[in-house]
Amino acid sequence: MAKVHPNMEAYNCIGADVEVYSDDRKDGRVLTVWRKSLLFSCSGFTVFDNEGNLVFRVDNYGSGRAGEIVLMDAAGKPLLTVRRKKLSLGEKWKIYDGEGADDPVYSVKKRYAKAALAHVAACRRHGSGGGGRYEVEGSYSNRSCTMYDEHRRAVAEVRRKEAVGGVGFGDDVYRLVVRAAADACFAMAVVVVLDQMFGSRVSLIKG
């Protein structure tokens, strides 16, 4: 893995109208997702940019509120929290600004169609990153799925990471490609939810 050091200028939180800034690359911004915490005895995620800078992290200590996962920036500041909605028909999750908020920004519902994985809907408008409705299609377990906006434009994709020297990375290391107009925090929060819905490992949440 490349060098690890914080990069806290290009990414912010969703409440501050976060967007991945366009750099005129047609393929969008490519992040590397590692399904592992950098902290000992923690489960979670570590996300790097293409220069090896630490961008996002999830470190689950086995403490805190039951049924929630907090997405943080490189310095450990809470950006978004995903919580499973209990006592609902089907599997539903809510995405919140920061940590401890009660007003959700997005709702994610598991789909049971062949190609459809999840439906994502904005609970409220919030600046230029307000969004509306999104559909996630493909296969998360195969690390090959795409999130489309309401106009059927691809805004984020999960892809397998290319093998290096003939050695593959397996399911724990993969790519998250975020289009120039997409919100990287939001896209990563959806990936966290997909992992809870379709991942083969033990859930990151308590209860």
C-alpha positions as CSV (number, residue, x, y, z in Angstrom):
1,M,0.0,0.0,0.0
2,A,1.2,3.5,-0.8
3,K,2.1,6.1,1.9
4,V,-0.6,7.0,4.3
5,H,-1.1,10.5,5.4
6,P,-4.2,12.7,5.8
7,N,-5.6,14.7,2.9
8,M,-8.2,17.0,4.4
9,E,-8.6,19.6,1.7
10,A,-10.4,17.8,-1.2
11,Y,-13.1,16.1,0.9
12,N,-15.6,17.5,3.4
13,C,-18.9,16.5,4.9
14,I,-22.3,16.3,3.2
15,G,-23.8,19.1,5.3
16,A,-21.2,21.5,3.7
17,D,-22.4,20.8,0.2
18,V,-19.6,18.3,-0.4
19,E,-18.7,17.3,-3.9
20,V,-15.7,15.6,-5.4
21,Y,-14.1,18.5,-7.3
22,S,-13.8,18.0,-11.0
23,D,-10.4,17.6,-12.4
24,D,-11.6,17.1,-16.0
25,R,-10.8,13.4,-15.9
26,K,-13.6,11.6,-17.8
27,D,-13.3,8.5,-15.5
28,G,-13.9,10.5,-12.4
29,R,-12.1,10.3,-9.1
30,V,-10.8,6.8,-8.2
31,L,-10.6,5.8,-4.5
32,T,-9.3,2.5,-3.1
33,V,-11.5,0.9,-0.4
34,W,-9.8,-1.5,2.0
35,R,-12.3,-3.4,4.2
36,K,-10.0,-3.1,7.2
37,S,-9.4,-0.7,10.0
38,L,-5.9,0.7,10.5
39,L,-6.4,0.4,14.3
40,F,-5.6,-2.8,16.1
41,S,-8.6,-4.9,17.2
42,C,-11.1,-2.8,15.2
43,S,-13.2,-3.7,12.2
44,G,-14.1,-1.1,9.6
45,F,-12.9,0.5,6.3
46,T,-9.9,2.5,5.2
47,V,-10.2,4.6,2.0
48,F,-7.3,6.1,0.0
49,D,-7.0,8.4,-3.0
50,N,-4.9,7.6,-6.0
51,E,-1.8,9.2,-4.3
52,G,-2.1,7.0,-1.2
53,N,-3.6,9.7,1.0
54,L,-6.0,8.6,3.7
55,V,-9.4,10.0,2.8
56,F,-12.1,8.2,4.9
57,R,-12.1,5.7,7.7
58,V,-14.5,3.6,9.7
59,D,-13.2,2.2,13.0
60,N,-15.6,0.1,14.9
61,Y,-14.5,-0.2,18.5
62,G,-17.5,-2.3,19.6
63,S,-18.8,0.7,21.6
64,G,-21.2,3.5,21.0
65,R,-24.8,3.3,19.8
66,A,-26.1,-0.1,18.7
67,G,-27.0,-0.4,15.1
68,E,-24.9,2.4,13.6
69,I,-21.7,2.9,11.7
70,V,-19.8,6.3,11.6
71,L,-17.9,7.4,8.5
72,M,-15.0,9.7,9.4
73,D,-12.4,11.8,7.6
74,A,-8.7,11.1,7.9
75,A,-8.4,12.9,11.2
76,G,-11.3,11.0,12.8
77,K,-14.0,13.7,12.5
78,P,-17.5,12.2,12.0
79,L,-18.9,13.0,8.6
80,L,-21.9,10.7,8.2
81,T,-23.6,8.0,10.3
82,V,-25.5,5.1,8.8
83,R,-28.2,3.4,11.0
84,R,-30.3,0.4,10.4
85,K,-34.0,1.1,10.8
86,K,-35.6,-1.4,13.1
87,L,-39.1,-2.8,13.0
88,S,-39.6,-2.1,9.3
89,L,-40.7,-4.2,6.4
90,G,-37.6,-5.2,4.4
91,E,-34.1,-3.9,5.2
92,K,-33.9,-0.1,5.5
93,W,-31.0,2.2,6.5
94,K,-30.8,5.9,7.2
95,I,-27.9,8.2,6.5
96,Y,-27.3,11.2,8.8
97,D,-25.1,14.2,8.9
98,G,-22.2,13.9,11.4
99,E,-22.8,11.9,14.5
100,G,-25.8,12.0,16.8
101,A,-28.2,13.7,14.4
102,D,-31.9,12.7,14.4
103,D,-32.9,14.1,11.0
104,P,-31.8,11.7,8.2
105,V,-30.4,13.0,4.9
106,Y,-30.9,9.8,2.9
107,S,-32.9,6.6,3.2
108,V,-31.5,3.3,1.7
109,K,-33.9,0.3,1.0
110,K,-32.8,-3.1,0.0
111,R,-34.2,-4.3,-3.3
112,Y,-35.0,-7.9,-4.1
113,A,-35.0,-7.8,-7.9
114,K,-32.4,-9.7,-9.8
115,A,-30.1,-6.8,-10.8
116,A,-31.4,-4.1,-8.4
117,L,-29.5,-3.9,-5.1
118,A,-30.9,-0.9,-3.4
119,H,-33.0,2.2,-3.8
120,V,-31.6,5.5,-2.3
121,A,-33.9,8.5,-1.7
122,A,-33.1,11.9,-0.3
123,C,-35.1,12.7,2.9
124,R,-34.6,16.4,2.5
125,R,-32.8,18.9,0.1
126,H,-29.5,20.2,1.4
127,G,-27.8,22.6,-1.0
128,S,-26.2,21.6,-4.3
129,G,-25.7,18.1,-3.0
130,G,-29.4,17.6,-2.3
131,G,-29.9,14.9,-4.9
132,G,-33.2,13.0,-5.3
133,R,-33.4,9.3,-6.0
134,Y,-30.8,6.7,-6.9
135,E,-30.8,3.1,-7.9
136,V,-27.9,0.7,-7.2
137,E,-27.6,-2.1,-9.7
138,G,-25.2,-5.0,-10.3
139,S,-23.5,-7.3,-7.8
140,Y,-21.8,-6.0,-4.6
141,S,-20.5,-9.4,-3.7
142,N,-18.7,-9.5,-7.0
143,R,-17.5,-5.9,-6.5
144,S,-19.2,-4.8,-9.7
145,C,-22.1,-2.4,-9.2
146,T,-23.2,1.1,-10.2
147,M,-25.3,3.8,-8.6
148,Y,-27.5,5.8,-11.0
149,D,-29.3,9.0,-10.4
150,E,-32.9,9.7,-11.4
151,H,-31.8,10.5,-15.0
152,R,-30.0,7.2,-15.3
153,R,-26.5,8.8,-15.1
154,A,-23.8,6.7,-13.4
155,V,-22.6,8.7,-10.4
156,A,-20.5,6.1,-8.6
157,E,-19.2,2.6,-9.3
158,V,-17.7,-0.2,-7.3
159,R,-15.1,-2.1,-9.3
160,R,-12.6,-4.9,-8.6
161,K,-9.0,-3.6,-8.2
162,E,-6.7,-4.8,-10.9
163,A,-4.2,-7.5,-10.0
164,V,-0.5,-6.5,-9.6
165,G,2.1,-8.9,-10.8
166,G,-0.5,-11.6,-11.2
167,V,-1.5,-11.3,-7.5
168,G,-5.2,-10.4,-7.0
169,F,-6.6,-8.4,-4.1
170,G,-9.6,-10.5,-3.3
171,D,-12.8,-8.9,-2.0
172,D,-11.3,-6.8,0.7
173,V,-9.6,-4.2,-1.6
174,Y,-11.6,-2.6,-4.4
175,R,-12.2,0.6,-6.3
176,L,-14.8,3.2,-5.7
177,V,-15.1,5.5,-8.8
178,V,-16.9,8.7,-8.1
179,R,-18.0,10.9,-11.0
180,A,-17.1,14.6,-10.9
181,A,-20.6,15.8,-9.8
182,A,-21.0,13.1,-7.1
183,D,-20.5,13.4,-3.4
184,A,-17.7,11.1,-2.2
185,C,-18.9,11.0,1.4
186,F,-22.4,10.0,0.3
187,A,-21.1,7.4,-2.2
188,M,-18.9,5.8,0.5
189,A,-21.8,5.8,3.0
190,V,-23.9,3.9,0.4
191,V,-21.0,1.4,0.0
192,V,-21.0,0.9,3.8
193,V,-24.7,0.1,3.7
194,L,-24.3,-2.3,0.7
195,D,-21.6,-4.1,2.7
196,Q,-24.0,-4.6,5.5
197,M,-26.7,-5.8,3.2
198,F,-24.7,-8.0,0.9
199,G,-21.3,-8.5,2.4
200,S,-20.3,-12.0,3.4
201,R,-18.5,-11.0,6.6
202,V,-19.8,-10.4,10.1
203,S,-21.7,-7.1,10.4
204,L,-19.8,-4.1,11.7
205,I,-22.7,-3.0,13.9
206,K,-23.9,-4.1,17.4
207,G,-27.4,-5.3,17.9
